[in-house]
Amino acid sequence: MEKALSSWFLLPRCGVSSSISTLKTRVIMMFVMLFFLVSVTHVSALEVCPKCGRMDVPYPLSTNDDCGNPKYRVYCNNDNLEFLSATGFYYKVLSTNPSSYKLIISPPYILKNTCQSSDLALGGLMIDENSPFNISTHNTVMLLNCSENILLSPLNCSSNSLCRQFEERVVEGSGCRNTLCCTFLKDASMTSHRIRVRVGGCTAYTSVVDIKPGDPAEWWNFGVELQWLPPN
């Protein structure tokens, strides 16, 4: 009789314990699901930044801490998307291509009648080597108003150099006429984080992206193409 009573009391207790265990498991699962949904929503919110003016800001580019990847920082100033160099100079972003991890920034303007780039005082374009950005190999760079020391370099400083066409056919380059200029294709053997100008060297530069042999200056796509490493 006592064994039967014990069995009778034991069964409900096992059932209650099992029910509590199941309830706890369900509650834990609900919290896990809720955490997952919140995380997914948060990640989604960080994926794409709002437009800057009329320009899209594709992921991973980030204009603030609430969107994109902060390591890929760009800036929206007065509805203009801009890239900040390591020296603190802002370059306007002309276009972005997230599928190929590239963007094109505007070269600095050349001060009228001086043949000096607007970033001359800062030594030209410099990109932080620890950032995910670097200068691509699709840029044809033209150095202007150079000292004769540059003739010791392997750059094309001949009368047929493309920089001569820039000086003769593009209004911005007209102030650099009759100065020594040189052209080179930015390649992997050169630093991929700098285009240097300085007093006593070359005081101005411009760049053309994906130039094709025989293209007239009127067809040139002026800009400096940067590429970025995709985020992990």
C-alpha positions in Angstrom: 0.0 0.0 0.0 2.8 2.4 0.9 4.6 1.5 -2.3 1.6 2.2 -4.3 1.1 5.6 -2.6 4.7 6.4 -3.2 4.4 5.6 -6.8 1.2 7.6 -7.1 2.9 10.7 -5.6 6.1 10.2 -7.6 4.4 10.2 -11.0 3.0 13.7 -10.8 6.2 15.1 -9.4 8.1 13.7 -12.4 5.5 15.2 -14.6 5.7 18.6 -13.0 9.5 18.5 -13.1 9.4 17.6 -16.8 6.9 20.4 -17.5 9.1 23.0 -15.7 12.2 21.8 -17.6 10.3 22.0 -20.9 9.1 25.5 -20.0 12.6 26.6 -19.1 13.9 25.3 -22.4 11.2 27.1 -24.3 11.9 30.4 -22.5 15.6 30.1 -23.2 14.8 29.4 -26.9 12.6 32.4 -27.0 15.3 34.6 -25.6 17.8 33.2 -28.0 15.4 33.9 -30.9 14.7 37.4 -29.7 18.5 38.1 -29.4 19.1 36.7 -32.9 16.3 38.9 -34.4 17.6 42.0 -32.6 21.1 41.3 -33.8 19.9 40.7 -37.4 17.9 44.0 -37.3 20.9 45.8 -35.9 23.2 44.4 -38.6 20.7 45.3 -41.3 20.5 48.8 -39.9 24.3 49.2 -40.2 24.6 47.9 -43.7 23.8 50.9 -45.8 24.1 54.6 -45.0 21.6 57.1 -46.4 22.4 59.0 -49.6 24.7 62.0 -49.4 22.9 64.5 -51.6 22.2 62.5 -54.7 25.0 60.0 -54.3 24.5 56.5 -52.8 26.8 55.4 -50.0 27.2 51.6 -50.6 28.3 49.2 -47.9 30.9 49.1 -46.4 31.4 52.9 -46.8 30.3 54.7 -43.7 29.4 58.3 -43.1 28.7 57.9 -39.4 28.9 55.3 -36.6 25.3 54.1 -37.2 25.8 52.7 -40.7 28.3 51.0 -42.8 31.7 49.8 -41.5 33.5 52.6 -39.5 36.8 51.4 -40.9 35.6 52.6 -44.4 34.9 56.1 -43.3 33.9 58.8 -45.8 32.2 62.1 -45.1 29.1 63.8 -46.2 29.7 67.6 -46.2 27.1 69.9 -47.6 25.6 67.0 -49.6 29.0 66.2 -51.1 30.5 62.8 -50.4 34.2 63.2 -49.6 37.3 61.2 -48.8 39.6 62.4 -46.1 43.4 61.8 -46.7 45.9 61.0 -44.0 47.0 64.7 -44.1 43.5 66.0 -43.5 42.6 67.1 -47.0 39.1 66.4 -48.3 38.7 65.0 -51.9 35.3 64.9 -53.5 34.1 61.4 -54.3 33.0 61.3 -57.9 31.6 57.8 -58.1 31.6 54.5 -56.3 31.6 50.9 -57.6 30.9 48.5 -54.7 30.9 45.4 -56.9 34.6 46.0 -57.7 35.4 47.6 -54.4 36.4 50.9 -55.9 35.7 54.6 -55.8 37.0 57.6 -57.7 38.0 60.9 -56.1 38.5 64.2 -57.8 42.1 65.3 -58.2 42.9 68.5 -56.4 42.3 71.6 -58.5 45.4 73.5 -59.8 45.6 77.1 -58.6 45.2 79.5 -61.5 48.4 81.0 -62.9 50.6 79.2 -60.3 50.7 75.6 -61.4 50.3 74.5 -57.9 47.9 71.8 -56.6 45.6 72.8 -53.9 47.1 70.1 -51.7 50.7 71.1 -52.3 51.2 72.4 -48.8 50.3 68.9 -47.5 52.6 67.1 -49.9 49.9 65.8 -52.2 47.6 62.8 -51.8 48.5 60.5 -48.9 46.4 57.6 -47.6 46.9 55.9 -44.2 48.7 52.6 -44.9 46.6 51.0 -42.1 43.4 51.9 -43.8 41.6 49.5 -46.2 42.1 52.0 -49.1 44.9 52.3 -51.6 45.5 53.8 -55.0 44.7 51.4 -57.9 46.9 50.7 -60.9 44.4 52.2 -63.3 45.6 55.8 -62.8 47.7 57.7 -65.3 49.4 60.4 -63.2 50.7 63.6 -64.6 53.3 65.6 -62.6 53.6 69.2 -63.5 56.0 72.1 -63.0 58.8 69.7 -62.1 62.5 70.4 -61.3 65.1 68.9 -63.6 66.0 66.2 -61.0 63.0 64.3 -62.2 64.8 63.6 -65.5 66.8 61.0 -63.6 63.6 59.0 -63.1 62.1 56.5 -65.6 59.0 58.6 -66.1 57.9 59.8 -69.5 59.0 63.5 -69.6 59.3 63.8 -73.4 57.5 66.2 -75.7 55.0 63.4 -76.5 54.0 62.8 -72.9 50.3 63.0 -72.2 51.0 65.8 -69.7 51.7 68.1 -72.7 48.2 67.5 -74.0 46.8 68.4 -70.6 48.7 71.7 -70.6 47.7 72.5 -74.1 44.1 71.3 -74.4 42.7 71.5 -70.8 42.0 75.0 -69.4 43.1 73.9 -65.9 46.5 72.9 -67.2 47.2 76.1 -69.2 49.0 77.7 -66.3 51.6 74.9 -66.4 52.6 75.5 -70.0 56.4 75.6 -70.7 57.2 73.8 -67.5 58.8 70.4 -67.2 56.1 67.7 -66.8 56.1 63.9 -66.7 53.6 61.1 -66.9 53.5 57.6 -65.4 51.1 54.8 -64.9 50.6 54.1 -61.2 51.6 50.4 -60.9 52.3 47.9 -58.2 56.0 48.7 -58.0 55.3 52.2 -56.7 53.8 53.2 -53.4 50.0 52.6 -53.5 49.3 55.1 -50.8 50.7 58.4 -52.1 51.0 60.8 -55.0 53.7 63.3 -53.9 54.1 66.9 -54.8 56.5 69.4 -53.2 58.3 72.7 -53.8 61.6 71.8 -55.3 60.1 68.7 -57.0 56.8 68.8 -58.9 54.3 71.3 -57.6 51.1 70.1 -59.2 49.5 66.9 -60.5 46.4 65.5 -62.0 45.3 61.9 -62.8 43.2 60.2 -65.4 41.4 56.8 -64.9 41.5 54.0 -67.5 43.0 56.2 -70.2 43.2 54.5 -73.6 45.8 55.1 -76.3 44.7 57.7 -78.8 41.9 59.1 -76.6 41.8 62.9 -77.0 42.0 65.0 -73.8 38.3 65.8 -74.2 37.5 62.1 -73.4 39.7 61.7 -70.4 38.1 60.6 -67.1 39.9 62.8 -64.6 40.1 61.3 -61.1 42.1 59.1 -58.8 40.7 55.6 -58.5 41.0 54.1 -55.1 40.3 50.5 -54.2 39.4 49.0 -50.9 39.9 45.6 -49.3 36.5 43.9 -48.7 35.7 43.6 -44.9 36.2 40.2 -43.3 
